[in-house]
Amino acid sequence: MTEHAEAATTTAANCEAVLDEIQRVVVGRRAALTLILTAVLARGHVLIEDLPGLGKTLIARAFAAALGIGERVGNTPIDQLLVNLKLMGWIDNDLSRLGEYCAVASKACGWTIPLNYPVFGRDAFRTATGVHAAAVIKSYRKGDRRLADMVYSGVPAGLFGLEQVVEIGPMSGKSNVIYWLEKRGIEPSEDRVSRIYDRAKQATAVLLDEEIMLCLSQAGDE
C-alpha cells in the first residue's frame, strides 16, 4: 500500500468513527452527516435546510461544538456534555471511543487539546504522587479496576476507554517505580528500582519514559 493510500484509509476510518459518535446524538441522517463532515474537512461552508423540528440545530451543534470549538463564544463542548450525561445516568451510550472523536476533531480543526482538558487531556488521569499511586496500584493488584478509577478520581476513566496512568517523579514512592517496570514487562529488581527512584528524587518534574529507559540503559540494562 502506498503512503497516500494508507493515509486515505486511515482518514476514512477516522471519519467513520466521528460519524458513529455523532449518530449517538443525531439518530439517522448518515448521508447528510457524511456530506457535512466532507465540507468540514475541505474547510468549506454548509447550509442546512429542512423542515422545522428535524434536528438542524442539533446537527450543527454536534459538529461545531466538539471540544467547545466554534465561531461564537460559549459553545458547550459536546464531549463534556456527553461525559456529564453519562455520569448523571441520563444516557447509557458506550463512550469508550469518545476520546478518538476529540482527537479527530482536534486534528481537523488545527486545535491542540490542552494538557489539563477534562477527561481527554493528556494529564487527566496521570499521577506521580506516591500516596495517590499506591492506592491506584493496590486496587489494580486486587483486580478492582472500578476502585482504581474512583479512589482519587471523580470520573471513572474506564467509562471513556481510558485508564489511570502511574508515573514517576520527585513525589513518587518506590511502588510507582515497581509498577512502572512491571507494566512494561521489566523485572523490578532492587537495583533497578533504587536507581530509578534515586534519579526521580533528583528531578524537578515527572520523568519521561525516555529518561527512565536511559537510566536503565546507562547501567547496562536493555
PyRosetta script that sets phi, psi and omega in degrees:
from pyrosetta import init, pose_from_sequence

init()
pose = pose_from_sequence("MTEHAEAATTTAANCEAVLDEIQRVVVGRRAALTLILTAVLARGHVLIEDLPGLGKTLIARAFAAALGIGERVGNTPIDQLLVNLKLMGWIDNDLSRLGEYCAVASKACGWTIPLNYPVFGRDAFRTATGVHAAAVIKSYRKGDRRLADMVYSGVPAGLFGLEQVVEIGPMSGKSNVIYWLEKRGIEPSEDRVSRIYDRAKQATAVLLDEEIMLCLSQAGDE")
pose.set_psi(1, 132.1)
pose.set_omega(1, -179.7)
pose.set_phi(2, -72.5)
pose.set_psi(2, 165.5)
pose.set_omega(2, -179.6)
pose.set_phi(3, -60.5)
pose.set_psi(3, -42.2)
pose.set_omega(3, -179.0)
pose.set_phi(4, -67.9)
pose.set_psi(4, -38.7)
pose.set_omega(4, 179.6)
pose.set_phi(5, -66.6)
pose.set_psi(5, -38.8)
pose.set_omega(5, 178.6)
pose.set_phi(6, -65.9)
pose.set_psi(6, -41.0)
pose.set_omega(6, 178.5)
pose.set_phi(7, -63.8)
pose.set_psi(7, -40.6)
pose.set_omega(7, 179.8)
pose.set_phi(8, -64.8)
pose.set_psi(8, -40.2)
pose.set_omega(8, 178.7)
pose.set_phi(9, -63.9)
pose.set_psi(9, -42.6)
pose.set_omega(9, 179.1)
pose.set_phi(10, -64.6)
pose.set_psi(10, -44.2)
pose.set_omega(10, 179.7)
pose.set_phi(11, -62.3)
pose.set_psi(11, -42.3)
pose.set_omega(11, 179.6)
pose.set_phi(12, -61.6)
pose.set_psi(12, -41.6)
pose.set_omega(12, 179.3)
pose.set_phi(13, -65.1)
pose.set_psi(13, -40.5)
pose.set_omega(13, 178.3)
pose.set_phi(14, -64.9)
pose.set_psi(14, -40.5)
pose.set_omega(14, 178.7)
pose.set_phi(15, -63.1)
pose.set_psi(15, -41.7)
pose.set_omega(15, 178.4)
pose.set_phi(16, -62.3)
pose.set_psi(16, -38.0)
pose.set_omega(16, 179.0)
pose.set_phi(17, -64.8)
pose.set_psi(17, -42.4)
pose.set_omega(17, 178.0)
pose.set_phi(18, -61.7)
pose.set_psi(18, -47.1)
pose.set_omega(18, -179.3)
pose.set_phi(19, -63.0)
pose.set_psi(19, -38.9)
pose.set_omega(19, 178.7)
pose.set_phi(20, -61.2)
pose.set_psi(20, -42.1)
pose.set_omega(20, -179.4)
pose.set_phi(21, -68.8)
pose.set_psi(21, -41.1)
pose.set_omega(21, -179.9)
pose.set_phi(22, -63.5)
pose.set_psi(22, -35.1)
pose.set_omega(22, -178.9)
pose.set_phi(23, -72.3)
pose.set_psi(23, -7.7)
pose.set_omega(23, 171.7)
pose.set_phi(24, -73.1)
pose.set_psi(24, -21.4)
pose.set_omega(24, 178.8)
pose.set_phi(25, -104.1)
pose.set_psi(25, -45.7)
pose.set_omega(25, 179.3)
pose.set_phi(26, -101.5)
pose.set_psi(26, 104.2)
pose.set_omega(26, -176.1)
pose.set_phi(27, -75.5)
pose.set_psi(27, 129.2)
pose.set_omega(27, 180.0)
pose.set_phi(28, 74.5)
pose.set_psi(28, -156.1)
pose.set_omega(28, 175.8)
pose.set_phi(29, 61.5)
pose.set_psi(29, 29.6)
pose.set_omega(29, -176.0)
pose.set_phi(30, -58.7)
pose.set_psi(30, -43.8)
pose.set_omega(30, -177.9)
pose.set_phi(31, -60.7)
pose.set_psi(31, -45.7)
pose.set_omega(31, 179.8)
pose.set_phi(32, -64.9)
pose.set_psi(32, -41.6)
pose.set_omega(32, 179.7)
pose.set_phi(33, -63.6)
pose.set_psi(33, -37.5)
pose.set_omega(33, 179.0)
pose.set_phi(34, -64.5)
pose.set_psi(34, -42.5)
pose.set_omega(34, 178.6)
pose.set_phi(35, -63.6)
pose.set_psi(35, -40.2)
pose.set_omega(35, -179.6)
pose.set_phi(36, -67.0)
pose.set_psi(36, -44.0)
pose.set_omega(36, 179.0)
pose.set_phi(37, -62.4)
pose.set_psi(37, -38.1)
pose.set_omega(37, 176.9)
pose.set_phi(38, -60.3)
pose.set_psi(38, -42.9)
pose.set_omega(38, 178.9)
pose.set_phi(39, -65.5)
pose.set_psi(39, -39.2)
pose.set_omega(39, 178.9)
pose.set_phi(40, -62.3)
pose.set_psi(40, -46.8)
pose.set_omega(40, -179.4)
pose.set_phi(41, -65.6)
pose.set_psi(41, -30.1)
pose.set_omega(41, 178.7)
pose.set_phi(42, -85.2)
pose.set_psi(42, 2.0)
pose.set_omega(42, -178.4)
pose.set_phi(43, 58.0)
pose.set_psi(43, 38.1)
pose.set_omega(43, 179.9)
pose.set_phi(44, -100.4)
pose.set_psi(44, -164.0)
pose.set_omega(44, -178.9)
pose.set_phi(45, -121.2)
pose.set_psi(45, 152.9)
pose.set_omega(45, -177.5)
pose.set_phi(46, -132.1)
pose.set_psi(46, 133.9)
pose.set_omega(46, 172.4)
pose.set_phi(47, -112.7)
pose.set_psi(47, 115.4)
pose.set_omega(47, -178.0)
pose.set_phi(48, -97.0)
pose.set_psi(48, 117.1)
pose.set_omega(48, 179.8)
pose.set_phi(49, -120.4)
pose.set_psi(49, 135.5)
pose.set_omega(49, 176.8)
pose.set_phi(50, -172.8)
pose.set_psi(50, 176.3)
pose.set_omega(50, 178.0)
pose.set_phi(51, -70.9)
pose.set_psi(51, 157.2)
pose.set_omega(51, 178.5)
pose.set_phi(52, -59.6)
pose.set_psi(52, 143.6)
pose.set_omega(52, 174.0)
pose.set_phi(53, 81.6)
pose.set_psi(53, 11.5)
pose.set_omega(53, -177.3)
pose.set_phi(54, -106.2)
pose.set_psi(54, 17.9)
pose.set_omega(54, 169.4)
pose.set_phi(55, 91.8)
pose.set_psi(55, 21.0)
pose.set_omega(55, -179.0)
pose.set_phi(56, -63.6)
pose.set_psi(56, -46.0)
pose.set_omega(56, -179.7)
pose.set_phi(57, -65.6)
pose.set_psi(57, -40.3)
pose.set_omega(57, 178.7)
pose.set_phi(58, -61.1)
pose.set_psi(58, -42.7)
pose.set_omega(58, 178.6)
pose.set_phi(59, -63.0)
pose.set_psi(59, -44.6)
pose.set_omega(59, -179.6)
pose.set_phi(60, -61.4)
pose.set_psi(60, -42.9)
pose.set_omega(60, 179.7)
pose.set_phi(61, -67.0)
pose.set_psi(61, -36.0)
pose.set_omega(61, -178.5)
pose.set_phi(62, -61.5)
pose.set_psi(62, -34.3)
pose.set_omega(62, 178.9)
pose.set_phi(63, -87.6)
pose.set_psi(63, -46.3)
pose.set_omega(63, -171.0)
pose.set_phi(64, -75.3)
pose.set_psi(64, -24.2)
pose.set_omega(64, -171.3)
pose.set_phi(65, -102.1)
pose.set_psi(65, 11.2)
pose.set_omega(65, 175.1)
pose.set_phi(66, -59.0)
pose.set_psi(66, 124.8)
pose.set_omega(66, -179.3)
pose.set_phi(67, 62.5)
pose.set_psi(67, 15.1)
pose.set_omega(67, -179.4)
pose.set_phi(68, 78.4)
pose.set_psi(68, 8.4)
pose.set_omega(68, -179.4)
pose.set_phi(69, -76.4)
pose.set_psi(69, 140.5)
pose.set_omega(69, 177.5)
pose.set_phi(70, 172.8)
pose.set_psi(70, 170.6)
pose.set_omega(70, -175.4)
pose.set_phi(71, -78.4)
pose.set_psi(71, -16.7)
pose.set_omega(71, -178.8)
pose.set_phi(72, -113.7)
pose.set_psi(72, 150.8)
pose.set_omega(72, 177.4)
pose.set_phi(73, -72.1)
pose.set_psi(73, 139.9)
pose.set_omega(73, 173.2)
pose.set_phi(74, 99.4)
pose.set_psi(74, 9.5)
pose.set_omega(74, 175.8)
pose.set_phi(75, -64.5)
pose.set_psi(75, 131.9)
pose.set_omega(75, 177.0)
pose.set_phi(76, -75.2)
pose.set_psi(76, 124.2)
pose.set_omega(76, 176.8)
pose.set_phi(77, -62.1)
pose.set_psi(77, 117.9)
pose.set_omega(77, -174.7)
pose.set_phi(78, -64.6)
pose.set_psi(78, -30.7)
pose.set_omega(78, 178.6)
pose.set_phi(79, -65.0)
pose.set_psi(79, -40.7)
pose.set_omega(79, 179.4)
pose.set_phi(80, -70.8)
pose.set_psi(80, -33.6)
pose.set_omega(80, 176.2)
pose.set_phi(81, -62.4)
pose.set_psi(81, -45.1)
pose.set_omega(81, 179.6)
pose.set_phi(82, -65.1)
pose.set_psi(82, -39.6)
pose.set_omega(82, 178.1)
pose.set_phi(83, -59.0)
pose.set_psi(83, -47.5)
pose.set_omega(83, -177.5)
pose.set_phi(84, -69.3)
pose.set_psi(84, -37.7)
pose.set_omega(84, 176.3)
pose.set_phi(85, -62.3)
pose.set_psi(85, -38.4)
pose.set_omega(85, 178.0)
pose.set_phi(86, -65.3)
pose.set_psi(86, -46.0)
pose.set_omega(86, -178.1)
pose.set_phi(87, -66.6)
pose.set_psi(87, -30.7)
pose.set_omega(87, 179.4)
pose.set_phi(88, -81.1)
pose.set_psi(88, -8.3)
pose.set_omega(88, 179.7)
pose.set_phi(89, 80.1)
pose.set_psi(89, 15.8)
pose.set_omega(89, -178.5)
pose.set_phi(90, -84.3)
pose.set_psi(90, -20.6)
pose.set_omega(90, 175.0)
pose.set_phi(91, -133.2)
pose.set_psi(91, 156.8)
pose.set_omega(91, -179.8)
pose.set_phi(92, -125.2)
pose.set_psi(92, 27.0)
pose.set_omega(92, -178.8)
pose.set_phi(93, -69.6)
pose.set_psi(93, 151.9)
pose.set_omega(93, 173.1)
pose.set_phi(94, -78.8)
pose.set_psi(94, 111.1)
pose.set_omega(94, -177.9)
pose.set_phi(95, -107.8)
pose.set_psi(95, 23.2)
pose.set_omega(95, -176.1)
pose.set_phi(96, -68.0)
pose.set_psi(96, -16.3)
pose.set_omega(96, 179.3)
pose.set_phi(97, -110.9)
pose.set_psi(97, 13.2)
pose.set_omega(97, -179.8)
pose.set_phi(98, -63.2)
pose.set_psi(98, -32.5)
pose.set_omega(98, 176.7)
pose.set_phi(99, -62.6)
pose.set_psi(99, -35.8)
pose.set_omega(99, 177.5)
pose.set_phi(100, -64.8)
pose.set_psi(100, -40.4)
pose.set_omega(100, 177.3)
pose.set_phi(101, -59.5)
pose.set_psi(101, -45.0)
pose.set_omega(101, 179.5)
pose.set_phi(102, -61.9)
pose.set_psi(102, -41.1)
pose.set_omega(102, -179.3)
pose.set_phi(103, -64.8)
pose.set_psi(103, -41.9)
pose.set_omega(103, 179.3)
pose.set_phi(104, -66.1)
pose.set_psi(104, -43.9)
pose.set_omega(104, 179.4)
pose.set_phi(105, -62.9)
pose.set_psi(105, -40.2)
pose.set_omega(105, 179.1)
pose.set_phi(106, -61.8)
pose.set_psi(106, -45.5)
pose.set_omega(106, -179.2)
pose.set_phi(107, -66.9)
pose.set_psi(107, -43.2)
pose.set_omega(107, -177.7)
pose.set_phi(108, -65.0)
pose.set_psi(108, -33.5)
pose.set_omega(108, -176.6)
pose.set_phi(109, -94.4)
pose.set_psi(109, -3.6)
pose.set_omega(109, -179.8)
pose.set_phi(110, 65.4)
pose.set_psi(110, 37.4)
pose.set_omega(110, -176.8)
pose.set_phi(111, -124.1)
pose.set_psi(111, 128.1)
pose.set_omega(111, -178.1)
pose.set_phi(112, -85.0)
pose.set_psi(112, 127.4)
pose.set_omega(112, 177.3)
pose.set_phi(113, -68.6)
pose.set_psi(113, 124.2)
pose.set_omega(113, 179.4)
pose.set_phi(114, -57.2)
pose.set_psi(114, 146.1)
pose.set_omega(114, -178.5)
pose.set_phi(115, -59.5)
pose.set_psi(115, -32.4)
pose.set_omega(115, -177.8)
pose.set_phi(116, -100.4)
pose.set_psi(116, 18.8)
pose.set_omega(116, 178.9)
pose.set_phi(117, -63.4)
pose.set_psi(117, 133.7)
pose.set_omega(117, -176.9)
pose.set_phi(118, -55.0)
pose.set_psi(118, 132.7)
pose.set_omega(118, 174.9)
pose.set_phi(119, 70.2)
pose.set_psi(119, -51.1)
pose.set_omega(119, -171.9)
pose.set_phi(120, -106.8)
pose.set_psi(120, 3.7)
pose.set_omega(120, 171.7)
pose.set_phi(121, -76.6)
pose.set_psi(121, 156.1)
pose.set_omega(121, -176.3)
pose.set_phi(122, -56.7)
pose.set_psi(122, -35.2)
pose.set_omega(122, -173.7)
pose.set_phi(123, -92.7)
pose.set_psi(123, 3.8)
pose.set_omega(123, -171.6)
pose.set_phi(124, -57.0)
pose.set_psi(124, -40.6)
pose.set_omega(124, -175.3)
pose.set_phi(125, -123.5)
pose.set_psi(125, 26.2)
pose.set_omega(125, 178.8)
pose.set_phi(126, -95.0)
pose.set_psi(126, 142.9)
pose.set_omega(126, 172.5)
pose.set_phi(127, -148.0)
pose.set_psi(127, 140.9)
pose.set_omega(127, 175.1)
pose.set_phi(128, -125.2)
pose.set_psi(128, -3.0)
pose.set_omega(128, 179.2)
pose.set_phi(129, -70.6)
pose.set_psi(129, 131.9)
pose.set_omega(129, -173.1)
pose.set_phi(130, -55.7)
pose.set_psi(130, -48.6)
pose.set_omega(130, -175.9)
pose.set_phi(131, -68.1)
pose.set_psi(131, -37.0)
pose.set_omega(131, 177.5)
pose.set_phi(132, -66.0)
pose.set_psi(132, -50.5)
pose.set_omega(132, -177.1)
pose.set_phi(133, -61.8)
pose.set_psi(133, -39.0)
pose.set_omega(133, -178.9)
pose.set_phi(134, -59.8)
pose.set_psi(134, -41.2)
pose.set_omega(134, 180.0)
pose.set_phi(135, -67.2)
pose.set_psi(135, -42.3)
pose.set_omega(135, 178.8)
pose.set_phi(136, -63.9)
pose.set_psi(136, -44.6)
pose.set_omega(136, -178.1)
pose.set_phi(137, -63.4)
pose.set_psi(137, -43.7)
pose.set_omega(137, 179.1)
pose.set_phi(138, -60.5)
pose.set_psi(138, -39.0)
pose.set_omega(138, 179.2)
pose.set_phi(139, -65.4)
pose.set_psi(139, -43.3)
pose.set_omega(139, 177.8)
pose.set_phi(140, -62.6)
pose.set_psi(140, -41.4)
pose.set_omega(140, -178.1)
pose.set_phi(141, -66.0)
pose.set_psi(141, -27.8)
pose.set_omega(141, 176.9)
pose.set_phi(142, -82.6)
pose.set_psi(142, -3.2)
pose.set_omega(142, -179.0)
pose.set_phi(143, 76.4)
pose.set_psi(143, 17.3)
pose.set_omega(143, -177.7)
pose.set_phi(144, -105.6)
pose.set_psi(144, 84.3)
pose.set_omega(144, -178.4)
pose.set_phi(145, -66.6)
pose.set_psi(145, -34.3)
pose.set_omega(145, -179.6)
pose.set_phi(146, -62.4)
pose.set_psi(146, -42.0)
pose.set_omega(146, 178.4)
pose.set_phi(147, -65.2)
pose.set_psi(147, -39.9)
pose.set_omega(147, 178.0)
pose.set_phi(148, -60.7)
pose.set_psi(148, -35.1)
pose.set_omega(148, 179.6)
pose.set_phi(149, -70.6)
pose.set_psi(149, -32.0)
pose.set_omega(149, -169.9)
pose.set_phi(150, -100.8)
pose.set_psi(150, -19.2)
pose.set_omega(150, -169.7)
pose.set_phi(151, -61.2)
pose.set_psi(151, -36.7)
pose.set_omega(151, 177.9)
pose.set_phi(152, -133.0)
pose.set_psi(152, 17.3)
pose.set_omega(152, -177.3)
pose.set_phi(153, -134.9)
pose.set_psi(153, 134.2)
pose.set_omega(153, 178.2)
pose.set_phi(154, -78.9)
pose.set_psi(154, -11.8)
pose.set_omega(154, -179.5)
pose.set_phi(155, -121.9)
pose.set_psi(155, 120.9)
pose.set_omega(155, 177.6)
pose.set_phi(156, -68.9)
pose.set_psi(156, 113.8)
pose.set_omega(156, -177.7)
pose.set_phi(157, -58.8)
pose.set_psi(157, -36.9)
pose.set_omega(157, -176.0)
pose.set_phi(158, -62.0)
pose.set_psi(158, -26.3)
pose.set_omega(158, 178.7)
pose.set_phi(159, -64.4)
pose.set_psi(159, -20.8)
pose.set_omega(159, -174.1)
pose.set_phi(160, -120.5)
pose.set_psi(160, 27.5)
pose.set_omega(160, 175.7)
pose.set_phi(161, 71.0)
pose.set_psi(161, 21.6)
pose.set_omega(161, -176.8)
pose.set_phi(162, -121.9)
pose.set_psi(162, 176.8)
pose.set_omega(162, 177.3)
pose.set_phi(163, -146.7)
pose.set_psi(163, 160.9)
pose.set_omega(163, 176.0)
pose.set_phi(164, -67.4)
pose.set_psi(164, 135.5)
pose.set_omega(164, -178.0)
pose.set_phi(165, -113.6)
pose.set_psi(165, 121.3)
pose.set_omega(165, 179.2)
pose.set_phi(166, -98.6)
pose.set_psi(166, 123.4)
pose.set_omega(166, -178.9)
pose.set_phi(167, -117.6)
pose.set_psi(167, -178.0)
pose.set_omega(167, -176.0)
pose.set_phi(168, -125.8)
pose.set_psi(168, 127.7)
pose.set_omega(168, 179.7)
pose.set_phi(169, -153.1)
pose.set_psi(169, -171.9)
pose.set_omega(169, -176.7)
pose.set_phi(170, -64.4)
pose.set_psi(170, -19.7)
pose.set_omega(170, 179.6)
pose.set_phi(171, -98.1)
pose.set_psi(171, 7.4)
pose.set_omega(171, -175.8)
pose.set_phi(172, -83.8)
pose.set_psi(172, 157.3)
pose.set_omega(172, 171.3)
pose.set_phi(173, -103.1)
pose.set_psi(173, 176.5)
pose.set_omega(173, -179.0)
pose.set_phi(174, -67.3)
pose.set_psi(174, -22.6)
pose.set_omega(174, 177.7)
pose.set_phi(175, -63.5)
pose.set_psi(175, -33.0)
pose.set_omega(175, 175.4)
pose.set_phi(176, -59.7)
pose.set_psi(176, -46.3)
pose.set_omega(176, -176.6)
pose.set_phi(177, -65.0)
pose.set_psi(177, -46.6)
pose.set_omega(177, -179.6)
pose.set_phi(178, -59.6)
pose.set_psi(178, -45.8)
pose.set_omega(178, -179.3)
pose.set_phi(179, -64.2)
pose.set_psi(179, -43.2)
pose.set_omega(179, -179.8)
pose.set_phi(180, -58.4)
pose.set_psi(180, -44.4)
pose.set_omega(180, -179.6)
pose.set_phi(181, -66.8)
pose.set_psi(181, -46.1)
pose.set_omega(181, -179.0)
pose.set_phi(182, -63.3)
pose.set_psi(182, -37.5)
pose.set_omega(182, -179.8)
pose.set_phi(183, -60.1)
pose.set_psi(183, -28.1)
pose.set_omega(183, -178.3)
pose.set_phi(184, -104.5)
pose.set_psi(184, 12.8)
pose.set_omega(184, 176.3)
pose.set_phi(185, 72.1)
pose.set_psi(185, 25.2)
pose.set_omega(185, 179.9)
pose.set_phi(186, -106.4)
pose.set_psi(186, 130.4)
pose.set_omega(186, -179.5)
pose.set_phi(187, -62.1)
pose.set_psi(187, 122.1)
pose.set_omega(187, -178.4)
pose.set_phi(188, -82.6)
pose.set_psi(188, 68.0)
pose.set_omega(188, 179.3)
pose.set_phi(189, -66.3)
pose.set_psi(189, 159.0)
pose.set_omega(189, -178.4)
pose.set_phi(190, -59.1)
pose.set_psi(190, -38.3)
pose.set_omega(190, -179.4)
pose.set_phi(191, -65.5)
pose.set_psi(191, -45.2)
pose.set_omega(191, -179.8)
pose.set_phi(192, -64.2)
pose.set_psi(192, -45.5)
pose.set_omega(192, -179.1)
pose.set_phi(193, -61.1)
pose.set_psi(193, -45.4)
pose.set_omega(193, -178.4)
pose.set_phi(194, -65.3)
pose.set_psi(194, -39.1)
pose.set_omega(194, -177.9)
pose.set_phi(195, -64.7)
pose.set_psi(195, -46.4)
pose.set_omega(195, -179.3)
pose.set_phi(196, -70.2)
pose.set_psi(196, -40.8)
pose.set_omega(196, 179.6)
pose.set_phi(197, -59.8)
pose.set_psi(197, -45.1)
pose.set_omega(197, 179.4)
pose.set_phi(198, -64.3)
pose.set_psi(198, -38.8)
pose.set_omega(198, 178.5)
pose.set_phi(199, -64.5)
pose.set_psi(199, -40.7)
pose.set_omega(199, -178.9)
pose.set_phi(200, -65.1)
pose.set_psi(200, -38.6)
pose.set_omega(200, -178.2)
pose.set_phi(201, -67.1)
pose.set_psi(201, -22.8)
pose.set_omega(201, 178.9)
pose.set_phi(202, -88.3)
pose.set_psi(202, -11.7)
pose.set_omega(202, -175.8)
pose.set_phi(203, -81.4)
pose.set_psi(203, 163.4)
pose.set_omega(203, 177.2)
pose.set_phi(204, -108.5)
pose.set_psi(204, -0.9)
pose.set_omega(204, -179.4)
pose.set_phi(205, -153.1)
pose.set_psi(205, 174.9)
pose.set_omega(205, 177.7)
pose.set_phi(206, -62.0)
pose.set_psi(206, 137.0)
pose.set_omega(206, 179.4)
pose.set_phi(207, -74.1)
pose.set_psi(207, 137.7)
pose.set_omega(207, 172.7)
pose.set_phi(208, -74.9)
pose.set_psi(208, 155.3)
pose.set_omega(208, 177.8)
pose.set_phi(209, -56.0)
pose.set_psi(209, -38.6)
pose.set_omega(209, -179.3)
pose.set_phi(210, -63.4)
pose.set_psi(210, -36.8)
pose.set_omega(210, 179.3)
pose.set_phi(211, -67.2)
pose.set_psi(211, -39.1)
pose.set_omega(211, 179.7)
pose.set_phi(212, -67.2)
pose.set_psi(212, -43.6)
pose.set_omega(212, 179.1)
pose.set_phi(213, -65.0)
pose.set_psi(213, -35.9)
pose.set_omega(213, 177.4)
pose.set_phi(214, -65.4)
pose.set_psi(214, -39.3)
pose.set_omega(214, 177.3)
pose.set_phi(215, -59.7)
pose.set_psi(215, -39.6)
pose.set_omega(215, 178.2)
pose.set_phi(216, -70.5)
pose.set_psi(216, -43.2)
pose.set_omega(216, -177.0)
pose.set_phi(217, -67.1)
pose.set_psi(217, -32.1)
pose.set_omega(217, -179.7)
pose.set_phi(218, -65.8)
pose.set_psi(218, -19.4)
pose.set_omega(218, 178.9)
pose.set_phi(219, -101.4)
pose.set_psi(219, 9.6)
pose.set_omega(219, 176.3)
pose.set_phi(220, 95.6)
pose.set_psi(220, 1.5)
pose.set_omega(220, 176.4)
pose.set_phi(221, -80.6)
pose.set_psi(221, 151.8)
pose.set_omega(221, 175.8)
pose.set_phi(222, -81.3)
pose.dump_pdb("model.pdb")
